[in-house]
Amino acid sequence: MKRIHFPVRGRLLALVAALASATGLPPALAAGPAASPPAAKPPARTTATPSTNAKTGEAPVGKGSGPVMSRDELRRCMTEDARLKKETADILETQKSMQQNRSEIDRLGAEIEAEKATVDRSSQAAVDAFNEKSRSRGKLIEDYKAAAPLFNERVDKLAAGQQGYAKDCGDRKYLESDYDDIKAGK
């Protein structure tokens, strides 16, 4: 059920309080037996809760719901994060290089196919140049095929590292003062 709001009640209470102050009665007595003095506030906490810094009372940063990371855990997570970022950048550079190699292989393949019909087979120099271009393309293909499994292994290792980081560090709270201290080299 929806509660019905009576604006008159508020005015009546204000009138009773004004009348009480005019007659010298304390407002608590004028309001009747149902009114009681306000409860005393509990004393302020002087000790930190498990989720705050005991020294500063600082609240943790982050969206996680687990325990707050210790400074050593945060340092390890920050180191792992930096390593993963560097490895990601390295892998992206390698991927860019491999894509360029693949483009070069495709370009040479198209050139070889176009020249195949027009090679002067009566000239040994023309045949040797054509064969050399084919060998250089073959060498690029071999290098590409040899690099691909190593690249894929690095990508898989990076993915596993990112999953581990997300599990151990990604959704954990930490104290911003600890973060600042670690960044400052403390």
N, C-alpha and C positions, 0 to 999 in steps of 0.2 A: 504494500500500500504506500501511497505517496503521502508524505507528511504535509499537513496544511499549515501555512504560515499565517499568523495573526499579528499584524503590525500594531494593533491596539495594545497587546500585552507589553511590548517594549515601552510604550508611552506610559502605561500604568506603573511599571517598575520605576521609571524615571520620576514620575509624580510621587510615588511612595518614598523614594530616596530623597527628593527635595523636601517633602513634608517632614521626614525624619530629621534632616539636618536643621530645618527651621525650628523644630520642637526640642532639639538637643538630644534626641535618641540616636544611638549608634545605628547605622544603616542595616546591620545584620539583625537587630531586634525589630526594626520597623518592617522588614521583609517577611517576618513571621518565622515559625519554627522550622520550615523547610530550608531556610537559608543557613549556611554554615560558613565559618570563616575560611578563607582560602588556605589550602594545604601548604605547609612549609615546603620550600623547594629543597630537594636533596643537595647536599654539598657538592661542589664541583669536583670532578675527578682529578686527582693529582697524579695518578699513575696512568701510564699509557696502556691501551688495549693491545692485544696481540697484533692488530693490524696497523698500529701506529708506531712511530719511532719513540722509544722510551725517553730519549734525551730531549727531543724537540717537540714531541706530540704531532709530528708531521704525518699527514695521511698519505697512504701509498698511491702511486700512479699506476694506471693500467685497468684493463677491463676484466681481468681474471677473477676467479672466485676462490682460488686456493690460497695457501699460506703465502705471505710476503717473502720474496727471495732474499736470502742473505747477501751480503756484499760479495762474497766469494762466488755464489751462484750467479749473481748479476754480472760479475767480471767475466766468468766463463761464458755466459750467454752473449755478452757484448763482443768477446773475442770470436766466438762462433759466428755471430752475425757478420762481423767484418770479413771473416774468412769466406763465408758463403757469398757475400757480395763480390769479393775479389774473384772467386772462382766463377761466378756467373758472368762477370765481365770478360774473363779469360775465355770462357766457353763461347761467348757471343763473338769474340774476335776470331776464334778458331772457326766457328761456323761461317762467318763472313769470308774468311780465307778459303774455306772448302767450297763455298758457293762460287767464288771467283774461279777456283780451279775447275769446277764443274762447267762453268760458262766457257772457259778456255777449251776444255775437252769438246764441248758441243760445237764451238766455233771452228776448231781444227777439223772436226768430223765433217762439218758442212763444206769446208774448203776442200778437203780430200775428195769428197763425193763429187764436188763440182769439177775438180781437176782430173779426176779419174778418166773421164771420157776424152779430155783434150791433151793428155800427156803425149809428147812426141816419143813414141816407143823406139824410134830409130836412133835417138840421141841418148847415149849412156848418161850424160850429165843430167838430163831432164828426169830420167828414170831414177837416178840416185837421189836427186833432190826430193822427188815424190816419196821414195822409200824412207828417206830421213824424216820427212814430215810425219809419215805414218808411224815410224818408230818413236818419235818424240811424243806423239799422241798416246801411243801404247804405254810409254813410260809414265805419262801423267795419269793414265787410267790405273796403272799398277799402284802408284803412290796414293791415289785417291782411295782405292780399294783397301790398301793397307792402313790408311789413317781412319777410315770409317768405323771399324770396330773399336779402336782406341777412343775415338770421339764419343761413340755411343756408351762406352763404359764410363767415361767421365760424366756424361749426362745422367746416367743411372745413379752414379755415386753422389752427384749433386742433389738429385731428387730425394735420395735416401737421407742425406744430410739435412735438407730442408724439412722433411717430415719429422726427423728427430728434433730439430730446432723448434718446430711448431709444437711438438708434444712437450718438450722440456721447458721451453722459454716463451713461446709465443703468446700464451694466455695466462701469464703470471704477473702479479703485481710486484712493484719494487718501489723503493723510496727514492725520490728525486735527488735528495742530498747525496745518497750513495752513488747515484749515476753521475752527478756532477763531480764528486770526489774521484771516481774512477777515471773520468775524462781528464781531470787535472793531474792524474798520475799518482794519486795517493793510494 
